[in-house]
Amino acid sequence: MTVWSQTGDDLILAVRLTPGASKAAIGGIWTDEKGAQWLSARVTAVPEKGRANDALVALLSKYLDWPKGAISLESGDSNRLKRLRIRGGAQPRLIAIIEEQVDVT
């Protein structure tokens, strides 16, 4: 099981977001009760009016060195569990970066 899947040229990334954290970071995995794995992410933004979602997109963009406009929220607008589409992201470089972060504890 993995936190990402490929759809054509795009990557779908499963993320569990913790808003209002003291420090923004990406790393490690969280496993839900069904056994699905989610990449853990923390942002300092509060979960009001989409601020935490916007901060997550900005964090991923910076971390992956990928345009913000190519990262969009597929599901989980008001939920901690989110699926993001990274358009054109089905590249070995991005997959390697994501896999590195899954192994971080």
MDAnalysis code that builds the backbone (N, CA, C; Angstrom):
import MDAnalysis as mda
import numpy as np

u = mda.Universe.empty(315, n_residues=105, atom_resindex=np.repeat(np.arange(105), 3), trajectory=True)
u.add_TopologyAttr("name", ["N", "CA", "C"] * 105)
u.add_TopologyAttr("resid", np.arange(1, 106))
u.add_TopologyAttr("resname", ["MET", "THR", "VAL", "TRP", "SER", "GLN", "THR", "GLY", "ASP", "ASP", "LEU", "ILE", "LEU", "ALA", "VAL", "ARG", "LEU", "THR", "PRO", "GLY", "ALA", "SER", "LYS", "ALA", "ALA", "ILE", "GLY", "GLY", "ILE", "TRP", "THR", "ASP", "GLU", "LYS", "GLY", "ALA", "GLN", "TRP", "LEU", "SER", "ALA", "ARG", "VAL", "THR", "ALA", "VAL", "PRO", "GLU", "LYS", "GLY", "ARG", "ALA", "ASN", "ASP", "ALA", "LEU", "VAL", "ALA", "LEU", "LEU", "SER", "LYS", "TYR", "LEU", "ASP", "TRP", "PRO", "LYS", "GLY", "ALA", "ILE", "SER", "LEU", "GLU", "SER", "GLY", "ASP", "SER", "ASN", "ARG", "LEU", "LYS", "ARG", "LEU", "ARG", "ILE", "ARG", "GLY", "GLY", "ALA", "GLN", "PRO", "ARG", "LEU", "ILE", "ALA", "ILE", "ILE", "GLU", "GLU", "GLN", "VAL", "ASP", "VAL", "THR"])
u.atoms.positions = np.array([
    [0.835, -1.179, 0.000],
    [0.000, 0.000, 0.000],
    [0.886, 1.250, 0.000],
    [0.449, 2.282, -0.668],
    [1.242, 3.503, -0.758],
    [0.342, 4.721, -0.645],
    [0.947, 5.876, -0.402],
    [0.187, 7.113, -0.224],
    [-0.116, 7.809, -1.544],
    [0.408, 7.257, -2.635],
    [0.183, 7.884, -3.947],
    [-0.291, 6.842, -4.943],
    [-0.973, 7.330, -5.963],
    [-1.361, 6.489, -7.089],
    [-1.213, 7.326, -8.355],
    [-1.108, 6.655, -9.469],
    [-0.925, 7.340, -10.744],
    [-2.201, 7.246, -11.560],
    [-2.606, 8.379, -12.119],
    [-3.747, 8.447, -13.035],
    [-3.260, 9.178, -14.273],
    [-2.940, 8.432, -15.318],
    [-2.370, 9.060, -16.511],
    [-1.036, 9.697, -16.163],
    [-0.892, 10.986, -16.478],
    [0.336, 11.721, -16.166],
    [0.295, 12.367, -14.784],
    [-0.806, 12.189, -14.069],
    [-0.991, 12.837, -12.769],
    [-0.723, 11.873, -11.618],
    [-0.366, 12.457, -10.472],
    [-0.269, 11.697, -9.235],
    [-1.435, 12.101, -8.346],
    [-2.013, 11.133, -7.652],
    [-3.008, 11.399, -6.628],
    [-2.318, 11.092, -5.309],
    [-2.274, 12.064, -4.427],
    [-1.552, 11.939, -3.170],
    [-2.544, 11.965, -2.016],
    [-2.477, 10.959, -1.139],
    [-3.328, 10.875, 0.044],
    [-2.577, 11.512, 1.204],
    [-3.183, 12.533, 1.826],
    [-2.519, 13.292, 2.886],
    [-3.435, 13.415, 4.095],
    [-2.866, 13.222, 5.277],
    [-3.574, 13.519, 6.518],
    [-2.980, 14.828, 7.033],
    [-3.808, 15.861, 7.078],
    [-3.352, 17.212, 7.423],
    [-3.661, 17.550, 8.874],
    [-2.670, 18.112, 9.548],
    [-2.857, 18.660, 10.886],
    [-2.692, 20.172, 10.778],
    [-3.805, 20.917, 10.848],
    [-3.709, 22.382, 10.789],
    [-3.365, 22.952, 12.170],
    [-2.927, 24.192, 12.197],
    [-2.640, 24.875, 13.453],
    [-1.424, 24.326, 14.175],
    [-0.516, 23.688, 13.457],
    [0.702, 23.133, 14.062],
    [1.687, 24.254, 14.367],
    [2.633, 23.971, 15.242],
    [3.631, 24.991, 15.570],
    [4.641, 25.179, 14.439],
    [4.776, 24.149, 13.585],
    [5.738, 24.216, 12.488],
    [5.187, 23.437, 11.296],
    [5.338, 23.975, 10.097],
    [4.908, 23.282, 8.879],
    [5.935, 22.206, 8.530],
    [5.427, 21.006, 8.205],
    [6.326, 19.905, 7.873],
    [5.568, 18.808, 7.141],
    [6.333, 17.979, 6.435],
    [5.795, 16.807, 5.755],
    [6.677, 15.641, 6.151],
    [6.055, 14.507, 6.471],
    [6.846, 13.330, 6.752],
    [6.141, 12.303, 7.602],
    [6.407, 11.054, 7.313],
    [5.819, 9.945, 8.035],
    [4.487, 9.542, 7.429],
    [3.945, 8.447, 7.946],
    [2.651, 8.000, 7.464],
    [1.690, 7.835, 8.624],
    [0.430, 7.877, 8.306],
    [-0.648, 7.613, 9.251],
    [-1.527, 6.567, 8.588],
    [-1.888, 5.543, 9.341],
    [-2.711, 4.469, 8.812],
    [-4.084, 4.525, 9.454],
    [-5.131, 4.542, 8.626],
    [-6.491, 4.607, 9.167],
    [-6.974, 3.218, 9.581],
    [-8.190, 3.172, 10.113],
    [-8.741, 1.913, 10.621],
    [-8.962, 0.861, 9.536],
    [-8.996, 1.271, 8.289],
    [-9.174, 0.336, 7.169],
    [-7.839, -0.114, 6.583],
    [-6.742, 0.413, 7.124],
    [-5.418, 0.040, 6.644],
    [-4.867, 0.934, 5.552],
    [-5.625, 1.937, 5.141],
    [-5.141, 2.871, 4.119],
    [-4.066, 3.774, 4.720],
    [-3.043, 4.058, 3.946],
    [-1.953, 4.901, 4.411],
    [-2.062, 6.308, 3.844],
    [-1.708, 7.279, 4.662],
    [-1.778, 8.697, 4.325],
    [-0.460, 9.355, 4.704],
    [0.068, 10.197, 3.828],
    [1.265, 10.973, 4.132],
    [0.887, 12.030, 5.157],
    [1.659, 12.149, 6.226],
    [1.375, 13.143, 7.264],
    [1.926, 14.505, 6.860],
    [1.120, 15.528, 7.084],
    [1.548, 16.904, 6.808],
    [0.997, 17.806, 7.902],
    [1.770, 18.815, 8.252],
    [1.360, 19.797, 9.255],
    [1.554, 21.196, 8.683],
    [0.581, 22.054, 8.939],
    [0.693, 23.453, 8.518],
    [0.347, 24.343, 9.707],
    [0.858, 25.551, 9.695],
    [0.578, 26.470, 10.793],
    [-0.763, 27.177, 10.617],
    [-1.285, 27.193, 9.423],
    [-2.557, 27.877, 9.140],
    [-3.711, 27.191, 9.865],
    [-4.716, 27.998, 10.188],
    [-5.911, 27.473, 10.853],
    [-6.895, 26.943, 9.814],
    [-7.754, 26.007, 10.233],
    [-8.705, 25.422, 9.274],
    [-9.955, 26.269, 9.090],
    [-9.766, 27.485, 8.639],
    [-10.886, 28.408, 8.404],
    [-10.797, 28.949, 6.981],
    [-11.921, 28.918, 6.285],
    [-12.027, 29.499, 4.939],
    [-10.963, 28.981, 3.975],
    [-10.604, 27.710, 4.107],
    [-9.655, 27.104, 3.179],
    [-8.201, 27.467, 3.407],
    [-7.902, 28.161, 4.501],
    [-6.516, 28.601, 4.734],
    [-5.559, 27.423, 4.896],
    [-5.970, 26.397, 5.632],
    [-5.103, 25.238, 5.841],
    [-4.890, 24.489, 4.519],
    [-5.932, 24.368, 3.716],
    [-5.793, 23.705, 2.409],
    [-4.831, 24.477, 1.517],
    [-4.974, 25.793, 1.492],
    [-4.061, 26.625, 0.691],
    [-2.626, 26.483, 1.181],
    [-2.451, 26.429, 2.508],
    [-1.111, 26.273, 3.074],
    [-0.530, 24.910, 2.715],
    [-1.369, 23.880, 2.683],
    [-0.908, 22.544, 2.291],
    [-0.434, 22.543, 0.838],
    [-1.192, 23.143, -0.044],
    [-0.795, 23.216, -1.457],
    [0.526, 23.974, -1.585],
    [0.663, 25.081, -0.867],
    [1.900, 25.866, -0.918],
    [3.079, 25.052, -0.371],
    [2.861, 24.319, 0.710],
    [3.919, 23.497, 1.299],
    [4.359, 22.397, 0.331],
    [3.406, 21.710, -0.262],
    [3.741, 20.665, -1.230],
    [4.458, 21.242, -2.448],
    [3.994, 22.389, -2.910],
    [4.612, 23.033, -4.055],
    [6.084, 23.344, -3.785],
    [6.338, 23.893, -2.632],
    [7.711, 24.241, -2.262],
    [8.550, 22.976, -2.071],
    [8.002, 22.030, -1.356],
    [8.748, 20.818, -1.051],
    [9.064, 19.993, -2.292],
    [8.094, 19.881, -3.205],
    [8.277, 19.085, -4.414],
    [8.897, 19.882, -5.555],
    [9.038, 21.210, -5.358],
    [9.512, 22.107, -6.408],
    [8.629, 21.942, -7.646],
    [7.321, 22.107, -7.414],
    [6.309, 21.927, -8.444],
    [5.373, 23.128, -8.395],
    [4.846, 23.608, -9.520],
    [3.986, 24.800, -9.519],
    [2.721, 24.607, -8.664],
    [2.407, 25.634, -7.868],
    [1.188, 25.579, -7.048],
    [-0.047, 25.355, -7.897],
    [-0.080, 25.970, -9.065],
    [-1.235, 25.848, -9.945],
    [-1.462, 24.438, -10.465],
    [-0.460, 23.569, -10.336],
    [-0.589, 22.194, -10.802],
    [-0.998, 21.239, -9.682],
    [-1.215, 21.768, -8.480],
    [-1.620, 20.954, -7.338],
    [-3.019, 21.397, -6.917],
    [-3.955, 20.463, -6.921],
    [-5.326, 20.825, -6.549],
    [-5.922, 19.782, -5.607],
    [-6.865, 20.243, -4.812],
    [-7.560, 19.384, -3.869],
    [-8.636, 18.606, -4.602],
    [-8.556, 17.285, -4.548],
    [-9.553, 16.418, -5.191],
    [-10.706, 16.138, -4.239],
    [-10.378, 15.885, -2.957],
    [-11.403, 15.598, -1.959],
    [-10.861, 15.922, -0.578],
    [-11.775, 16.079, 0.377],
    [-11.382, 16.345, 1.749],
    [-11.321, 17.805, 2.113],
    [-12.115, 18.634, 1.447],
    [-12.089, 20.076, 1.676],
    [-12.157, 20.435, 3.162],
    [-13.070, 19.814, 3.907],
    [-13.226, 20.153, 5.321],
    [-12.902, 18.957, 6.217],
    [-12.051, 18.059, 5.739],
    [-11.673, 16.861, 6.466],
    [-10.155, 16.838, 6.598],
    [-9.646, 16.180, 7.616],
    [-8.190, 16.038, 7.746],
    [-7.605, 15.157, 6.649],
    [-8.396, 14.202, 6.168],
    [-7.935, 13.269, 5.144],
    [-8.244, 13.851, 3.772],
    [-7.199, 14.058, 2.998],
    [-7.338, 14.760, 1.722],
    [-6.692, 13.965, 0.598],
    [-7.216, 14.156, -0.593],
    [-6.586, 13.617, -1.795],
    [-6.285, 14.813, -2.692],
    [-5.029, 14.906, -3.095],
    [-4.596, 16.004, -3.951],
    [-4.129, 15.454, -5.283],
    [-4.438, 16.181, -6.334],
    [-3.971, 15.826, -7.680],
    [-2.785, 16.716, -8.014],
    [-1.704, 16.078, -8.440],
    [-0.513, 16.795, -8.887],
    [-0.435, 16.566, -10.391],
    [-0.888, 17.575, -11.139],
    [-0.943, 17.458, -12.589],
    [0.471, 17.365, -13.180],
    [0.665, 16.334, -14.015],
    [1.964, 16.114, -14.638],
    [3.005, 15.559, -13.681],
    [2.581, 15.145, -12.497],
    [3.517, 14.736, -11.453],
    [3.948, 13.292, -11.467],
    [3.499, 12.512, -12.423],
    [3.880, 11.094, -12.483],
    [5.285, 10.974, -13.056],
    [6.235, 11.481, -12.302],
    [7.635, 11.475, -12.718],
    [8.467, 10.810, -11.626],
    [9.488, 10.090, -12.008],
    [10.317, 9.409, -11.007],
    [10.855, 10.340, -9.924],
    [11.206, 11.573, -10.286],
    [11.761, 12.514, -9.298],
    [10.753, 12.796, -8.191],
    [9.506, 13.102, -8.546],
    [8.492, 13.409, -7.536],
    [8.143, 12.182, -6.712],
    [8.024, 11.050, -7.370],
    [7.698, 9.818, -6.654],
    [8.791, 9.499, -5.637],
    [10.039, 9.698, -6.000],
    [11.151, 9.441, -5.084],
    [11.095, 10.374, -3.871],
    [10.776, 11.642, -4.082],
    [10.669, 12.595, -2.978],
    [9.545, 12.172, -2.034],
    [8.417, 11.793, -2.581],
    [7.274, 11.378, -1.761],
    [7.621, 10.104, -0.987],
    [8.208, 9.147, -1.657],
    [8.581, 7.884, -0.981],
    [9.566, 8.118, 0.147],
    [10.497, 9.080, -0.024],
    [11.435, 9.429, 1.044],
    [10.696, 9.887, 2.282],
    [9.662, 10.689, 2.088],
    [8.925, 11.246, 3.215],
    [8.036, 10.208, 3.908],
    [7.644, 9.180, 3.190],
    [6.861, 8.110, 3.813],
    [7.716, 7.404, 4.858],
    [9.013, 7.286, 4.598],
    [9.906, 6.587, 5.505],
    [10.353, 7.425, 6.701],
    [10.047, 8.710, 6.714],
    [10.407, 9.583, 7.831],
    [9.465, 9.308, 8.994],
    [9.994, 9.221, 10.189],
    [9.138, 8.962, 11.362],
    [8.927, 10.215, 12.150],
])
